[in-house]
Structures are given as C-alpha cells and as structure tokens.
Amino acid sequence: MMTTGSTGSTFPKWQLAIILGAPVALTLGYLYYRRQTSHSEADERKKKFNKADKSVSIDGDETKELTNGPTKAEAPVKLSPLEAAMEFKNRGNERYRLGKFDESIDFYRQAIESCPGTNTIELATFYQNRAAAHEQLKQWNAVREDCTRALGLNPKYIKAYNRRAKAHEYLKDLPSSLEDITATCILEQFQNQSSIAFADRVLRTLGAQHATEAIKERKPVAPSSHFVTSFCAAFSSDPLKDIAVAVSNPKGFMLAKVEFDRLNLDKVIPACTEELSQEISEYRAMALLLRGTMYQLMGLFTEALEDFAQLIPDEELSGKIRVNALIKRASINVQMDKMEECFEDFAAAEKIDPNNPDIFYHRGQMYVLLQRLQEAVEDFQKTIDMVPDFGMAYVQKLYVEYRTALMEDNPMKSFHLLEKFRDAMERFPKCVECYSIMAQILTEQQQYKEADQLFEKAIKLDPGNATLYVHRGILQLQWRGDVDTALQLLQTAITVDDRCEFAFETLASIEVQRGNMQKAIELFDAAINLAKSETELRHLFSLKDAAMAQMNVASRMGIEASSLSALAASALV
C-alpha cells in the first residue's frame, strides 16, 4: 500500500496500514498475503450437510457398507486385528455422523486398542478421529492429547496439526496454536485460505497480548529530529510557530521553545514543566501545548492527553490553541484505535474555527484511512483553498483522485492526473512529498527507472528522510531483485535515522524472506523498542511472533526456512 505518511503526515506508514485494516504481515513465509475467495471448500461442505463440519472432521470409511454385526443369515467372519480395528473405526464414523459423539469415542477407543502398533498411519487416523469427536463435545484437553498422539505416529498429519491448533487456541496457549497452524500452512503449501485466515487471527490476538504487556513496561524514546520536523511541517496554522524568542537568557517556556526549534528535544519537557510550576505564568497555555506535543511525539499518550485536556475546554484561550490541541488529540485517538473520538475532535475543532486549514488537512488523511475518498478530496480542497501554497495537501488530493480513477477503471482520468503530478513537481519543486508519491505510483506501474530517479531527487532535497531510502530499497527489490543494493539503502536509512522503525521492520521482513529468521527477530526487536503506540506494537509483535513460529516449525520439520519463503511466494501467483 502506498502511503502519504512518509514525508510529512503525522501518521507513519505502519499506522496507515493498520488503520486501513490491511492483513497482518504474515511472515510465515507469505508476507502480506491473504487470498480472497467467495467460499472455501469447507464452507461448501458445511452447506451440504447443514451441520457441524462432520464430513471432514474425521478420516474416511472403508468402501463396504457398515453393519452392527453379523446377521443370522451370515456366519461370523474372523477378522485380523487390523481389520477389527478398521471395523471399529467405521462404526465410530457412523456414530459421529449421527451426532452420537460419546458412542463414536468409544468405538475409536476400541479401534485404537485393537490396532497393531506397527500400523502407525492407521493408529494416527483413529486418534485424530477421536479428537474430532472430543472437539464436538468441547473437550479441548482431550482433543490436544489425541492430536499429539496422532502426530507422534504421523508427523505430517495436516488434520491433526489443524485440530490441535484449534485446541491450543481455546486453551489460551496461543504460541503453540500459532506453531501448529504454521505447520498446517507449510504442509498445505500455503494454498488453504481457511488456514491462512486462522493464522492471521492467532497472530493478531497474540500480537495484541504481547503489545498490552509491553506497553506497560515501555520506556519512552525521543523521536528523531527528522520525525519532529516532518510532524511540524504537517501543520500550516500551528500557534507554536507564531512565538519568536527575543530574550537573551530565556527561561521556562521560552527556553523550551528555543530548545524545540534547535531540536534539543530532551530539554523541552523540563523547561515547560518549569514554566507550569510558576504560580503566575504568561505562557501557561503555550507550555501545556508544547509539552503535550512533545509527550505525543514520544508516545507518552496519557501525559499528552492530560495536557491537551486542560486546553480544549478553556474558552478564554484563543481558538487557534484549542484547535491545535484538538487535532493533536485526534491523532492520538487514531493511534489508540478510537476513530469515533477522533472525528468528534475534528467536529469540535471545526465548530471553534471553521477557517483553520489544519482541521481539513488532517481530517482528510483520516478519510483516506477509512477509504472515504470523496470526503478526503473535499477536505484537501478546503485546505488548498485556504493555503494555496501547501504542496503536501495538493499532492495528497491528487493521489486520492488518482486512486479513485483506478478504482473506477478510468485510464484517461488516471493519465490526466499523472500529468497533474508532473505539473505539481514544477509548481512545488521543494515539496519532497511530490516526488515521493509520484515515485511510488510509478513503482506500481512498473516504471522503475523513472521512479528511482524521483526517489533520488527526493533524497537530494531531504537527505535526512530515512523513509525515502527504505522506499528506494524496496524499489530495487521489485525492479532488479537487487538484494545487496536494497540492504545497503536500508542500512543507510538506519545510519541517517537510527530511530526509524520502518527501516528496521522492512529490513527484518527481507531477512525473513531470505530465511534468516534469527536475524529477522533481532531486527523486529529493534523496531519494537522504537514503537510509540500499542497499535504499532501489535503490528510488530505479530511480525516477530510469525517469524519465531516459522523458525521453530522449520527446525522441528528439518526444513530450510528459505525454502518455505520460496514456497509461499509461489503461492501468491
């Protein structure tokens, strides 16, 4: 997904992807993969039988018709131990289909007891079928035990892995569930949409659990200087920009403003707090706004919300201050997955000052996230009407219109909008976003050479923008399959900004595809340490958990992790 958050938006790429509902990046070898179908085979079978999925929960009968025993007209036939076991199994299957699960369990028990130990495949089937009956009775411990026995006899038994994964999930053992569904996907060669959706669900849940635990212990990380600069550039009507420090020995808020402008970020919050500790403060509101902004940039959302909450209801303050606080609070609400509260903040801001362009620019981005594209275009246009020279709003409007034209399958309109992009680069020659967005569009169109040239121009304009190096690295992979150059660009991104979690995440994902799971996990950990919100942590932990599961399963199965990535890639075709 192409984003506009890389060079000026308050919402970085990962945040846009999460809010848009993109599937978790399943690094189980099928990175960012989710196959879309109208119905799976299992769904069709469920419709056919109109019951629980009994037709596929157990392995099949013998072809001969079943009976409850010899009739008077037939002489008893002495069966071999295996034949007797198969007869018990078939009777268990019959009871299973009739919904008599307790009886089926007893027949499967007799099948297991009758079967010679050398017939491991048949024994595995009996255990798996008994697990299916236990599943219908919600006896999850028994399901897990029988599936484990089945897998001990047949280590590549897909049904047993899948069923045990479900039992682990119900028993709240999500790491084990993830490993079993990973094994299922591998054995199915990543062709079963139902299994992939199962893995996606477990990853999301497990990632959320880890994120909730991690956020409690999270140590705040100061943002990079470039991130702060980009954040501020996204506001054309920020009251903090109106303050000019004229004193020679600034203190309190004035000192905080000087340090903020100099990007000495670690000194901003203490100086604001010093200002706020005074009984009488001329700059109390500005100190709260700046401190809240700094808390927000560090991911200290609770503290930021407390500062903004002191400003927003104070009708004696200027509307510009209150609107700025509302917009920034709306941003926090997005990162906390509170979209309704986000739009309430925008509505309140518009009521206070309907002529503030920042309201419409940032709300337009929210509409993009929700795929409410026409509303996004309208808000971006309002911003442009108020601030004609605001290049970022102009190119984001063009991008939304371009995406709409693609959705409408209107090639003439798409071509016309691309020409407008070229005009925008001439009109706003110093707007990095123009070059970055156009480069990403050209990448989608496989016009790689021109896209690379535009990324190069963007980097020359903004050499401290680490995300540009990341995008250019991804381009090298798509264009030439040039892993070495891509890795060099990603390393440059980290050198330029060692707090760019996007670079660490992308580098980790490449290592997953190369089968270097341990290295990928280390890189995901680096990204996790830089995360600023629980939403971001959920995403990153899902990636890490998936890589760990793939590494563990591949090791257990004696498979090279790199071969799994190649297998998954072929499934995407």
Secondary structure, 3 states (H helix, E strand, C coil): CCCCCCCCCCCCHHHHHHHCCCCCCCCCCCCCCCCCCCCCHHHHHHHHHCCCCHHHHCCCCCCCCCCCCCCCCCCCCCCCHHHHHHHHHHHHHHHHHCCCHHHHHHHHHHHHHHCCCCCHHHHHHHHHHHHHHHHHCCCHHHHHHHHHHHHHHCCCCHHHHHHHHHHHHHCCCHHHHHHHHHHHHHHCCCCCHHHHHHHHHHHHHHHHHHHHHHHHHCCCCCCCHHHHHHHHHCCCCCHHHHCCCCCCCCCHHHHHHHHHHCCCHHHHHHHHHHHHCCCCCCCHHHHHHHHHHHHHHCCCHHHHHHHHHHHCCCCCCCHHHHHHHHHHHHHHHHHCCCHHHHHHHHHHHHHHCCCCHHHHHHHHHHHHHCCCHHHHHHHHHHHHHHCCCCHHHHHHHHHHHHHHHHHCCCHHHHHHHHHHHHHHHHHCCCCHHHHHHHHHHHHHCCCHHHHHHHHHHHHHHCCCCHHHHHHHHHHHHHHHCCHHHHHHHHHHHHHHCCCCHHHHHHHHHHHHHCCCHHHHHHHHHHHHHHCCCHHHHHHHHHHHHHHHHHHHHHHHHCCCHHHHHHHHHHHCC
